[in-house]
């Protein structure tokens, strides 16, 4: 921050006084100016030195007490600031604003509202629009959008085209989940001045929250057209492309972001998922491992790494990986969902019934959390079928069929289970259905039940 030459000279004279250890006279106006300058450039230690010096010369000055309150506010000592300022009962606008902000930051919103309302009647009218925006910003930052709107509406009535006030109104509406109104207001702000990349970014953020990814991309494109180096906009644009299933297009903006932020483990994980979705599993595996090397507390990276290894046929390595994840995140549904799939394939590959029992238990755990998942019911049915528990298998098959009768091979599995339970008519019915989509259904069925040809046509 650049000060006027005479103020720079005043500060330099004061610093010489301090460095020499001497005592010189400064009037309260000069000392207030010095303290304010140090606060403005965030040199709070020097402001404290100037305040202590001021008390040596003017121990009873109300103005210096007010500056101490302001300094306490900047230092985060809100209770101390209130203790100093409350007894003074000063009518100076800045004093009231400081006290109001202290009460706000102490979450005494009613008291702060009264003081800010008083402040608005006293402050310089030339600064009034900025004051409305600043007050609203404070309430927005403390998750008090209703209070922010109370001040904003008064501000909008006086300054209908002040973009700072309108921006705070949009923020408040967004916090209240009034997303359509917030988006409309940001659009209005951009009609006033379209060359505001940060506003395009805010509009994009709301459109993203509304799952309107196509329009959000347009907003981020405007952001990047004005400011091509806005890396945050590139990242959000990549997220939009990912959510639209445009995975190949999402790779470049993700990689651009990682050139600037190479250790952002969550974005590395997103990029890994992007490669996973285009079946580039080896690249996905490496990226998931990179993410875990940076931060091994990312469940998505653990599951993604296990899935990559699983898909690449590295079953034992995949199982070791998912067991590590399970140890770190016990009973996590996403981890257990991946675990049973790996265990089922390991059991099938190694003819390992003990492993299949583990897979069944983990699948049942997942099913208890998602009882309407037809795929899980079908899978659990298959595991019971593996153990020749036809009754339990059929219970799950019937639920799966009612939810999704087009599940591949389900009718054939039901025909087998019905026949094993001597329900011949039902077996015939579902074998006929299976024949419509599975060319070798008869071969499979009669290899299990050679004598069934007497009963099944």
N, C-alpha and C positions, 0 to 999 in steps of 0.2 A: 504494500500500500504506500502511495506517495503522498506526503504531507506538504503543506505550504512551506516556503523557505523559512518564514519566521517561526513556525512550529518546530521544524527541524532544528533551528538554532536554539530554541527553548529546551528541547530534549537533550541536545548535545551539552548545553550548559549544565543541565541537571545531572547528566551522567558524569561530567567532570567534577561536579561537587561531590558526588558519591565516591568516585574513585580517589579523590583527594582526602576523603574523610572529614571534610569541613562542613560547617553549618552556615547556610546562606538563607536569606529571607526570600520566600516565594509566596505570592498571594494565593488565595484559595482558587481563583479562576485558573491561574497557571498550573497549579497542582492537579486540578480536575482535568485540565487538558492533557497533561502528561499521563495521568492514569488512564484516561480514555484512549489515548494513542497506543499505549502498551496493550490494552485489552483488544483494541482493533486489530493489532498484528499478532495476537495470541501469545504475547510474552507476559504471561500471568505472574511469573516470578518477579519480573521487573516492576509490574504494576503493584505487587505486594510491597516491594521495597519503597516505591513512591508513596504508597498509602501510609506506611509506617513513618516515613519522613514527614508527611503532611500532618499526622497526629502530633508529632513533636512540636510543630510550629502552631497548629490550629487545633488543639485538643478538643475544643467544644463546638467545632464547626458542624452544623447540620449537613452542609453540602458534602463534607468529607465522609460523614457517616453514610450518606446516600451512596457515595462511590464505593464504600466498603460493601454495602448491600449488593451493588452491581457486580463487584468482583467475586463475592461469595456465590452469586448466581452462576457466573462463568466457571467457577471452580466446582460447581455441583453441590455446594454446601447450602442447600435450600433452607433448611431449618434455621441455620445461623443467620442467613439473610433476612428471614422473616423476623427473627428475634431482634435484629438491629433496626429494621425498617418499620415494623408495626407501631412501636411507641412514638415515632416521629410525627405521624399524621401530616405528612407534607402534601401540598397540593400541586407540586411540580409534576407535569405529565410523565417525564421519564421515570420519576420515583414510583408513580402509580403503575406504570407498565412493568417495571422490574418486580414489584411486589406481586402483581397479577400473575406474571410468569412463574414466580416461585411457588405460588399457591397451585397453579396448574400442574407444575412438575411434582408437587406433593400430592397430586390427584384430588385436591380440594376444588372441584370444578365449579361448584356454586359460587364460592368466594372469588375465584378467578374471573368468572363471568361478570360479576358485579363490578369488579375493579376495571376490567377491560372496557365495559360499557361506560364507566366514568372517564376512562382515558380517552375514549373516542370523542367525548365532548370537549376535551381540553387540548388535544394535540393539534399541531399545525395542519391547517386544511390542505395545504399543498402536498402533504404526505399522507393524506387520508386513504387514498386508494391502496397504497403500499401497506398501510397499517391494517386495513381489512384483510388483505391477503396474508400478512404475517400472522395475525391472530388465528385465522382459519387454518393456516399451515400447522401451527402449534397444536390445535385441537385434533386435526387429522393425524398428526404424528403420534398422538396419544389415544388413538382409536376412539375418538369422540366426534364422529361425523355429524351427528345431530346438532351438537353445539356449534361445530364449524359452519353448518348451514344457516344457523340463526344469524351469525355475523355476515355470512356471505350474501344472504338475500338482501340485507340492508346495503351492503356494498354494491351489489349488482344494480339496485334501484338508483344509486347515485352515479355509478360508473359502469353502464351496461356493456361496454366494449373493452373493459380492462382485462387483458388476457390473463394476468396473474390471478385475479379474483376468479375468473372463469375456470382456470386450471384447478384451483383449490376446490371449486364446486364439483368439477368432474371427479377429483380424487374422493371427495366425500360421498358422491353418488356410487362410485365404484365400491367403497367400503360397505355401503348399504346394499350391495348386490343389485343395484339398479343399473345394470350394465347397458341396456339399450339407451337410457337417458345419458349415461356417461359417454358412450360412444358418439351419440348425436352431438353432445356438447364439444367434445374434442374435434369433431368434424367442423362445427361452427367456428371454433378457434382457428382452424386451418383455413377456413374461408376468409377470415380476417387477414391472416398471414400464412401462406402455405410453406414458407421457407423456414420451418421450425422442425428440424429432424427429431428433437426430443419428443415433440408432440405426436409426430407420426409413430414414434416408438411406443408411446403410451397408448395410442389408438390400437396399434398392433397387439399390445398386451391384452387389452380388453377383448378384442376379436378372438384372440387365442383362447381366452377363458370361456368364450362362448362357443368354442369348437368350430369357429368360422375361419378355418385355416387358410382357405383360398384368399379371402379378403385381407386376412392378417399378413399374408405374403406381400400383397400389394402395398400395404402400409409400410412394411419393412423395406420394400424396394424403393419407396420414396425417401425413407430415412437414408438409405445407402446412396441414393442418387445425389443427395445434398451433402452427405458425409460418408464417403466410401470407406473410411477407416473405423466406422462404428462397429466394433467387434461384437458388442452385445446384440446388435440388430442382426448380424450374420448368424449368431448362435440361435436366436429366436426363429429366424427364417429356416434354419436347418431343422429345428423342432417341428415347425409347421410341415415341412416336406416329409419328415418322418411320419407324422400323424396322418398325412394324406396317402401314405404307402409309396411315396416317390423316393425310395431308398437310395437309388443310384445318384439322384440329384442332391440328396442330403449330404453325401459324403464330402463333397468339396467345401461347403461352408463349415462343416464340423472340423475338417482338417485345417482350414484357414484359421479358425478359432484356436486350435491346439498349437499352431505355430507361435501364437502369442502367449498362450497359457498351456505349456506342454505338460504341466503336472496337475491339471484339473481332472481328477480321477472319475468324476461323474460324467463328464463329457467324453472321456475315453470309453467309458462303459456304454454311453449312447452310441458312439461310433461303432463299437463292437457289435451292438445289437443291430445296427444298420447293415454291417457286413453279414451278420447271421441271417438277416432277412433276404439277402440275395444269394444265400447258400455258399458264401465264401468263408467256410468254417475254419480253415487254418488261420486266416487273418483275424477272424473273430477271436479264436483261441488266444493268439498272441496279445491282442488288445485287452482281453479280459485279464490275462495274467499281468500285463503292465499296470492296469488299474489297481489290482490287488497288491502289487509291489509298492504302490504309493500309499494305499489305504486298504487294509485287509478287513475292514468292517462294512463292505458294500455287499449286501445280500445278492443283489442283481448280478454282480460280477462273479460271485461264487457259483450261482446257479447257471449263469451263462457259460462259465468255463467248463463246468461239468457237462452241460448240454453239448458244447462243442466237442469235447473229448468223446462223449457218447456217440454223437453222429459220425465222428471220424473212426469209429470202431475201437477206440481205446477204452474198453469197458472197465478194466481193472483200475486204470488211472482215473477214469470218471468216477468210479465208486469211492476211491480214496479221497478224491476232491470233495464229493458231496458229503462224505462222513465228517470231513474236517468242518464243512459248513454247518452240519448238524450239531457238532460239538460246540461251535461258536454261537449258533443261534438255535438252541434246542426247541423242538416242537414248532418251528416256523413252518407254516403251511406250504409256502413256495418251495422251501428246501425239501420237505417231505414229499411233495408232489413229484419233484425231480428224482428223489431217491427211489420211490417205488418203481418208476419206469426203468431206471438203471438196474435195480434188483431183479425185476421181471425178466429183462433181457439176459442178465447174467445167469439166472436160474435156468432159462430155456437153453442157453448155450452150453451150460455145464451139467444139465440134467440134475439140478440141485434143488431138491424139494425143501430143504431148510431155508434156502435163499428165497424160494417162492413163498414160503410162509411169511417171511419178513416183508416181502413185497405186498402180500395180501393185507397184513396188519397196517402197513403204511397207507395203502390205498383206502382201507376202511376209515383210517384217521381223516383222510382228505374228504371222503364221502360224508362223514358226519358233519363236516363244515360246509358242504355243498351238496345237499341231499337231492337237488334237482338236476344234477349233472349227469346227463344220459351216457356220456362217454365213460365216466367213472363207474356207473352201474354196469355197463357192458364189460368193462375191464375186470371188475370184481367178479362178475358172473363167469368170465373166462377162467379166472383163477380157481373158483369153486369147481368149475367143470374139470380143470386139471386134476383136482383131488377127488373127482367122481362124486362130489356132493351136489347131485343134480337138483335136489329140492331148493337149496339155497341159490344155486346158479340160476334156476328158473325165476326165483323171486326177483332177482336183480335184472334178468333179461326182460321180464314183463314190464318192469318200470321203465327200462331203457326204451322198449318198443313203443310204449304209450307216449313217451316224450319225443321220440324220434324214430319212426318206423323205417327210415331209410339208412340206418346205420349198417355199414358194410358187414356182411357175413352174419349179422344178428339173427335173421330168420333161420339160417342153417343151424346155428348153435341152439336155438329154441327147439327146432325139430328134434335134434339129438337128445336134448334134455327131456322133452315130452315123451319120446319113445322109451328112454331109460326108465321113466316113471310109469310106463304102461298106459300112457294117454295117447292111444293110437290115432284117433281122429285129429287131435291137435297136431301130432307129429306130421300126419299127411298134409294138413292145412299149411303148415309153415315150410314143409319141404317143397310144396308147390310154389310158394312165394319165393323161396330161395332159388328154385330152378330158373326163375325169370331173370336173375342177375348173376348167378354163379354157374358157369358152364359145367364145372365138374362136381356139382353138389351131390349128384347121385353116387358118383364114385367115392366121395368122402363119406357119405352117410352109410352106404352099404358095406364099405370096408370096416366100419365099426360094428354094424349089425347085419351080418351076412344073411341071417334067417328072416330079416325084416321083409324080404321080397314076398313072403307069403301074405303079409298084412298091408304092405305099402305098395301102391301102384306107381 
